[in-house]
Amino acid sequence: MTRKEIEESYRDLQLHICQALEAIDGQATFVEDPWIREEGGGGFTRTISNGRVFEKGGVAFSAVHGPVSIVMKKQLNLEGEHFFATGVSIVLHPKHPRHPIIHMNVRYFELDNGSTYWFGGGIDLTPHFVDLTLAVDFHQQLKDTSDQYSSDFYPKFKEWADRYFYLPHREESRGIGGIFYDHLDESCGLSKADLFQYSLSLGRLFPVAYKHQVDSIELNDVTEAELNWQALRRGRYVEFNLLHDRGTKFGIYSGGRTESILMSMPPRANWEYNLEFEAGSEEAETLAFLKKTHDFIKR
């Protein structure tokens, strides 16, 4: 399992996901923007906008390499002189507030020609309004996929996601969570090849899981109140990505391409001072739900 094979497979995964998402939208198509990193490597950022389903979305592939800078060593706690990293990162911001925001990334990282390596990634869902049935469906799909490789993966990575996709300054979750993992290598009991296949399985699940969400939601004529709430929830998304997201930090500290790194930002977001919602409203109920951790799958 060479890094070239992993790189090529992740590029194929990007194209597969884009094709599936275009079918879900049924109107908009992806535009590709190739780029080169001066220090080594590059990628292809594919974006979609103003569609039937997607207001803004991006599916980014990158494969970069080069010396481990002093800043990277300090900020990311790395030990090594040269690195290689490749992966696919996705964020979709839907047009309608009843459709959820979704994020996924799968990535491979190695130091000094493979002497140290690991995989990372995950998928999480951020609905503007929580539908418990669809939340359970989403987590069941993640568990079913993860269980094909290890029965330990879903409970462990679900708990990791609950900790990771959390805004401590708000004391609330970003959404309904999902799974998240990092620094996954053969010490977990699986071979490098199996860990790579797990990441590809999650990537192939991504458009299937999102299509289920879209197909299961009966849309109403959007109201101004829903759009205002969507803008506020998008604001929370911005706060997490800029303050806490490891991928954003790694991209910045490794000298990555700013446009691709900030692709995850919504087209519009809003913040209002000391905003309160009427007790019993969908907005108030959503905020209360996000204040707690939930087990969506019965053990």
DACORFEN-V849493 format. One record per residue. N is the residue number from 1. PSI is psi in radians with two decimals (999 if undefined). D_LAST is the distance of its C-alpha to the last C-alpha in Angstrom with 1 decimal. Layout:
BEGIN
{{N,PSI,D_LAST} {N,PSI,D_LAST}}
END
This chain:
BEGIN
{{1,1.70,35.3} {2,2.82,37.9} {3,-0.47,37.5} {4,-0.71,39.7} {5,-0.71,37.3} {6,-0.78,34.4} {7,-0.83,36.6} {8,-0.65,37.8} {9,-0.65,34.3} {10,-0.62,33.1} {11,-0.75,36.3} {12,-0.67,35.6} {13,-0.74,32.1} {14,-0.84,33.7} {15,-0.67,36.0} {16,-0.79,33.4} {17,-0.74,31.3} {18,-0.74,34.5} {19,-0.74,35.5} {20,-0.69,32.3} {21,-0.60,32.4} {22,-0.66,36.0} {23,-0.64,35.1} {24,-0.76,32.5} {25,-0.77,35.2} {26,0.11,38.0} {27,-0.98,40.7} {28,2.73,40.6} {29,2.79,40.8} {30,2.53,40.1} {31,2.32,43.0} {32,2.38,43.0} {33,1.72,44.5} {34,2.58,45.1} {35,2.74,45.7} {36,2.36,46.9} {37,2.15,46.1} {38,-0.61,49.4} {39,-0.25,47.9} {40,2.21,46.4} {41,-2.81,44.3} {42,-2.71,43.3} {43,-3.02,41.1} {44,2.03,40.9} {45,2.14,39.5} {46,2.24,38.9} {47,2.64,38.8} {48,2.53,38.6} {49,2.74,39.8} {50,0.74,41.0} {51,-2.97,39.2} {52,-0.71,38.0} {53,-0.77,34.4} {54,2.12,34.8} {55,-0.68,37.1} {56,2.36,36.6} {57,2.74,34.6} {58,2.46,35.0} {59,1.83,33.8} {60,2.35,35.4} {61,2.43,36.0} {62,2.66,37.6} {63,1.83,38.8} {64,2.71,40.7} {65,2.88,42.2} {66,-3.05,44.7} {67,2.57,45.4} {68,1.98,42.9} {69,2.87,44.7} {70,-0.68,45.1} {71,-0.76,43.2} {72,-0.77,40.2} {73,-0.71,40.3} {74,-0.84,40.4} {75,-0.57,37.9} {76,0.04,35.3} {77,0.87,35.9} {78,2.54,37.0} {79,1.98,39.2} {80,2.93,41.2} {81,-0.53,44.3} {82,2.58,43.2} {83,2.77,40.0} {84,2.37,38.8} {85,2.38,36.0} {86,2.69,34.9} {87,3.14,32.2} {88,2.32,31.4} {89,2.38,30.5} {90,2.40,30.0} {91,2.32,30.0} {92,2.19,30.6} {93,1.93,31.9} {94,2.82,32.2} {95,-0.78,35.2} {96,2.36,33.6} {97,-0.32,31.6} {98,-0.23,29.0} {99,2.49,28.1} {100,2.68,25.9} {101,2.49,27.0} {102,2.55,25.2} {103,2.53,25.6} {104,2.58,25.0} {105,2.55,26.7} {106,2.44,26.8} {107,2.71,29.3} {108,2.40,31.0} {109,2.37,33.1} {110,2.67,35.5} {111,2.41,38.2} {112,1.08,41.6} {113,0.70,41.3} {114,0.04,37.9} {115,-0.54,38.2} {116,2.30,35.2} {117,2.83,32.6} {118,2.80,29.1} {119,2.66,27.0} {120,2.92,25.3} {121,-2.84,23.9} {122,2.99,21.1} {123,2.40,20.7} {124,2.72,20.2} {125,2.37,21.1} {126,1.46,23.3} {127,2.54,24.0} {128,-0.61,26.9} {129,2.21,25.4} {130,2.18,21.7} {131,1.93,20.5} {132,-0.68,17.0} {133,-0.79,16.7} {134,-0.52,18.1} {135,-0.75,15.9} {136,-0.77,12.8} {137,-0.79,14.9} {138,-0.82,15.9} {139,-0.60,12.6} {140,-0.68,11.6} {141,-0.71,15.0} {142,-0.71,14.6} {143,-0.78,11.4} {144,-0.73,13.4} {145,-0.77,16.4} {146,-0.64,15.1} {147,-0.37,13.4} {148,-0.35,17.0} {149,-0.71,18.1} {150,2.31,15.5} {151,-0.23,11.8} {152,-0.36,12.4} {153,-0.93,13.9} {154,-0.93,11.4} {155,-0.67,9.6} {156,-0.80,13.1} {157,-0.45,15.0} {158,-0.78,13.0} {159,-0.67,13.7} {160,-0.74,17.2} {161,-0.68,17.7} {162,-0.66,16.9} {163,-0.67,19.6} {164,-0.86,21.9} {165,1.11,22.2} {166,2.38,23.3} {167,1.68,26.8} {168,-0.55,27.6} {169,-0.29,30.9} {170,-0.27,29.3} {171,0.81,26.2} {172,2.70,24.1} {173,2.67,21.9} {174,-0.61,23.8} {175,-2.47,21.5} {176,0.18,17.8} {177,-2.66,17.4} {178,-2.21,16.1} {179,2.65,16.4} {180,2.41,19.3} {181,2.74,20.7} {182,2.76,24.1} {183,0.74,26.3} {184,2.08,24.3} {185,-2.91,26.5} {186,-0.21,26.8} {187,-0.27,25.7} {188,-0.14,22.1} {189,-0.09,23.0} {190,2.69,23.7} {191,2.87,27.2} {192,-0.71,28.8} {193,-0.71,29.1} {194,-0.68,25.4} {195,-0.65,24.6} {196,-0.77,27.2} {197,-0.60,25.8} {198,-0.78,22.4} {199,-0.67,24.2} {200,-0.64,26.2} {201,-0.71,23.1} {202,-0.70,21.8} {203,-0.72,25.3} {204,-0.50,25.6} {205,-0.55,22.4} {206,-0.99,23.8} {207,-0.51,26.4} {208,-0.80,24.2} {209,-0.70,21.5} {210,-0.66,24.3} {211,-0.69,26.2} {212,-0.72,23.3} {213,-0.85,23.3} {214,-0.79,27.1} {215,-0.39,27.4} {216,-0.10,25.0} {217,2.13,27.0} {218,2.04,30.2} {219,2.47,32.6} {220,2.98,35.1} {221,2.14,38.3} {222,2.46,37.4} {223,2.83,38.7} {224,-0.63,40.2} {225,-0.70,37.6} {226,-0.73,34.8} {227,-0.69,36.7} {228,-0.71,37.3} {229,-0.72,33.7} {230,-0.75,32.9} {231,-0.64,35.5} {232,-0.73,34.1} {233,-0.62,30.5} {234,-0.60,32.2} {235,-0.69,34.0} {236,-0.66,30.7} {237,-0.74,30.0} {238,-0.78,33.4} {239,-0.80,32.9} {240,-0.84,29.8} {241,-0.64,31.4} {242,-0.53,34.6} {243,-0.56,33.4} {244,-0.36,30.2} {245,2.19,29.5} {246,-0.66,30.1} {247,-0.72,31.2} {248,-0.78,33.8} {249,-0.75,35.1} {250,-0.75,35.2} {251,-0.76,37.2} {252,-0.84,39.6} {253,-0.39,40.2} {254,0.11,40.6} {255,0.54,43.3} {256,3.09,41.3} {257,2.10,42.5} {258,-0.77,42.2} {259,-0.72,42.0} {260,-0.68,39.1} {261,-0.71,37.2} {262,0.21,37.6} {263,-0.46,36.8} {264,-0.19,33.5} {265,2.49,35.4} {266,2.79,35.5} {267,-0.54,38.9} {268,2.51,39.2} {269,2.90,37.5} {270,2.67,38.5} {271,2.39,38.4} {272,2.47,39.7} {273,2.21,40.6} {274,0.77,38.8} {275,2.37,37.4} {276,2.60,35.8} {277,2.68,34.3} {278,2.36,34.8} {279,2.35,32.1} {280,-0.16,30.0} {281,2.79,30.9} {282,-0.66,28.5} {283,-0.81,29.4} {284,-0.70,28.8} {285,-0.67,25.4} {286,-0.81,24.4} {287,-0.70,25.7} {288,-0.69,23.8} {289,-0.69,20.5} {290,-0.13,21.3} {291,-0.18,22.0} {292,2.79,18.4} {293,2.40,15.2} {294,2.47,12.4} {295,1.89,8.7} {296,-0.38,9.3} {297,2.19,6.2} {298,2.32,3.8} {299,999,0.0}}
END
